Each structure stands twice: as C-alpha cells, then as structure tokens.
Amino acid sequence: MPAYGLVVEGLSDRAALETLIKRLVTGSEVEVITRLAGDKKRLMKNFAGLLESFRWANQGSPVDKALVIRDSDGEDAAGILAKMQATLAMRGSYGFPVQTLVIVQALEAWFLADERAIESLTAKRQTSIRNPEAVSGPKEVLKARLSAARIIYTSSVVQALAGKIKIEKVARRCPAFRLFSDALKI
C-alpha cells in the first residue's frame, strides 16, 4: 500500500486532497498522512520541518512520497514554487521524494470546474465558469453558491465535493489539477 505524506494549509485542504489522492491512485489501498500548517504563511515557514516527520510516519519507515501543496491566492505561483524549491534544496534529502505544488488561485477552483458536482449537492442549477483557475477568489465564489442553497462551507462539504467531481472533466479544464494528478506517481 503506497503511503503519501501531505503538507497543507488547513482542514478543508486536508479533506479535499486526501479524498482526491485516494480517488486518483487506483489499483491499491492508499494511506495519506497529513500535516496541517495552519495557513499559507506558516506553511511556507514550516513545511521543511513538517516533512521531517514523514521519515518515520509509515509504521516506522518513510512515506513513499510527500507532497507540499498550497494555494497561490492571487500571488505569483512560479515565485512561490521557486521559494519552496529553494528551501528544499538548502535542506537536502529526506530519504523519500518530495513534490511541491502551488494550486492556481485556490483548490476550490477545481470544484467550480464541475458545476454538476455542485448541483448534486445544492439541488440548484449552476452556471459554468469558462476558466475556473482564473477566477479571483474561487473559495468565495464556491461559498456563495453553497450559501444560496443554505449549505455552509465546511471541510465535510469540501470532502463531499471532492468525492463527486468528475476527475476527467476537472483534469481537462484545470492545468494545476493535472499537475497534482501527475505528482502522485511514485
């Protein structure tokens, strides 16, 4: 069973990404061991140290692969990624591969890519968004769509959406999702 280490900002990211990893890695059971940074500033400051815990997290052995994932939140994704990779280069090897990823805008853009998944949760017709990863504030857009159906944005709602989205549709519409999916290869 492959074991992934995952460093993310918060609970919603954890709920969504753990679900997506389990859906994308097919053919076997998957273990996802997650460390929460708290927010993007703490993630950038502490992710290298959080990765250390993955050396022994897999029943005393290292994980097979670790991912550090954060949202760009409108910042320069390439610049954030370069900072993350520079931190890793200074740190040296962990004994397992580490992949850093920056989701364009925010993870919620991936849910906006599949309006049918949102419809299945809200029972309300949703309009399609031409380029979900270009939406400014996708989390707020998703929250508004959920709120219109009297659904509160929670990590369990995000987890449900991650379980409902059509992987192929989101992969076709969101380049950052394809990068995430490719990063899961061991």
C-alpha positions in Angstrom: 0.0 0.0 0.0 1.6 3.3 -1.0 1.9 5.9 1.7 1.8 9.6 0.9 2.9 12.4 3.2 0.8 15.6 2.7 1.5 19.1 4.0 -1.3 21.5 3.5 -2.6 24.8 4.9 -5.8 23.8 6.7 -8.7 21.4 7.3 -10.6 21.9 4.1 -7.4 21.3 2.0 -6.8 18.2 4.0 -10.4 16.9 3.5 -10.4 17.5 -0.3 -6.8 16.5 -1.1 -6.9 13.2 0.9 -10.1 12.3 -0.9 -8.7 13.2 -4.3 -5.5 11.3 -3.7 -7.5 8.2 -2.8 -9.6 8.6 -5.9 -6.6 9.2 -8.2 -4.3 6.5 -7.0 -6.0 3.4 -8.3 -5.2 -0.3 -8.0 -4.5 -0.4 -4.3 -5.3 1.0 -0.9 -3.6 4.3 -0.2 -2.5 5.8 3.1 -2.3 9.5 3.4 -0.6 11.0 6.4 -1.3 14.7 6.6 0.4 17.6 8.5 -1.5 20.8 8.8 0.5 24.0 8.7 -2.4 26.3 9.8 -2.2 28.9 7.0 -0.1 29.8 3.9 2.4 31.9 5.9 3.1 29.1 8.4 3.2 26.5 5.6 6.0 28.5 3.9 7.9 28.9 7.1 7.5 25.3 8.5 6.9 22.9 5.6 10.6 21.7 5.6 10.3 20.7 9.3 6.9 19.1 8.8 8.4 17.0 6.1 10.9 15.6 8.7 8.1 13.8 10.4 7.4 11.7 7.3 10.8 9.9 7.8 9.1 7.6 10.3 5.4 8.1 9.8 4.8 5.0 7.7 4.9 2.4 10.6 8.4 3.5 11.5 9.5 3.8 7.8 9.4 6.8 5.5 6.5 7.6 3.3 6.8 6.6 -0.4 6.3 10.3 -1.5 5.5 13.6 0.1 3.6 16.5 -1.3 3.6 20.1 -0.1 0.6 21.9 -1.5 -0.6 25.5 -1.1 -2.9 27.9 -2.9 -1.5 30.9 -4.8 -4.3 33.2 -3.6 -3.5 35.5 -6.5 0.2 35.6 -5.8 2.8 34.6 -8.4 2.6 30.8 -8.4 6.0 30.4 -10.1 7.6 32.6 -7.5 6.1 30.7 -4.6 7.2 27.4 -6.1 10.7 28.7 -6.6 10.9 29.7 -2.9 9.6 26.3 -1.9 12.1 24.5 -4.0 15.0 26.7 -2.8 14.0 25.8 0.8 14.1 22.1 -0.1 17.5 22.5 -1.9 19.0 24.0 1.3 17.5 21.3 3.4 18.9 18.3 1.5 17.3 14.8 1.0 14.6 13.4 3.2 15.0 9.8 2.1 11.8 10.0 0.0 10.7 12.1 -3.0 9.1 15.5 -2.2 6.9 17.3 -4.7 5.9 20.9 -4.2 2.8 22.2 -5.8 1.0 25.6 -6.0 -2.6 25.5 -7.0 -3.5 28.4 -9.2 -5.8 30.7 -7.1 -7.2 28.0 -4.7 -8.3 24.4 -4.6 -11.9 25.5 -4.8 -11.4 26.4 -8.5 -11.3 22.6 -9.2 -14.8 22.2 -7.7 -16.0 25.2 -9.8 -14.8 23.3 -12.9 -17.6 20.7 -12.4 -20.8 22.6 -11.9 -22.8 19.2 -11.9 -21.0 18.2 -8.7 -22.1 21.4 -7.0 -25.6 20.9 -8.4 -25.8 17.4 -6.9 -25.0 18.9 -3.5 -27.1 22.1 -3.7 -30.0 20.9 -5.9 -29.7 24.2 -7.7 -28.7 24.8 -11.3 -25.2 26.1 -11.5 -23.7 28.2 -14.3 -20.5 27.0 -16.0 -17.3 29.0 -15.5 -15.2 29.4 -18.6 -11.8 29.2 -16.9 -12.1 28.1 -13.2 -8.4 28.6 -12.4 -8.6 32.2 -13.5 -11.5 33.1 -11.1 -10.4 35.6 -8.5 -11.4 34.3 -5.1 -12.8 30.8 -6.1 -13.3 29.9 -2.4 -15.7 32.9 -2.0 -17.5 32.0 -5.3 -18.0 28.4 -4.1 -19.2 29.6 -0.6 -21.7 31.9 -2.3 -23.0 29.1 -4.5 -23.4 26.8 -1.4 -24.9 29.6 0.6 -27.6 30.1 -2.0 -28.7 26.6 -1.1 -28.3 27.2 2.6 -25.2 25.0 2.8 -22.4 26.1 5.0 -18.8 25.7 3.6 -17.2 23.1 5.9 -14.4 20.5 5.5 -17.1 17.8 5.2 -18.8 19.6 2.4 -15.5 20.1 0.6 -14.8 16.4 1.1 -18.2 15.5 -0.4 -17.4 17.7 -3.4 -14.0 16.0 -3.8 -15.8 12.7 -3.9 -18.4 13.9 -6.5 -16.3 15.8 -9.1 -15.7 14.1 -12.4 -12.0 13.7 -12.5 -11.7 13.7 -16.3 -13.7 17.0 -16.6 -11.6 18.8 -13.9 -8.4 17.5 -15.4 -9.4 18.8 -18.8 -10.4 22.2 -17.5 -7.7 22.8 -14.8 -3.9 22.5 -15.7 -3.0 22.7 -11.9 -5.2 19.6 -11.3 -3.3 17.7 -14.0 0.0 18.7 -12.3 -1.5 17.4 -9.0 -2.5 14.1 -10.6 0.9 13.7 -12.2 2.6 14.4 -8.9 1.1 11.3 -7.4 3.2 9.0 -9.5 5.8 7.2 -7.4 
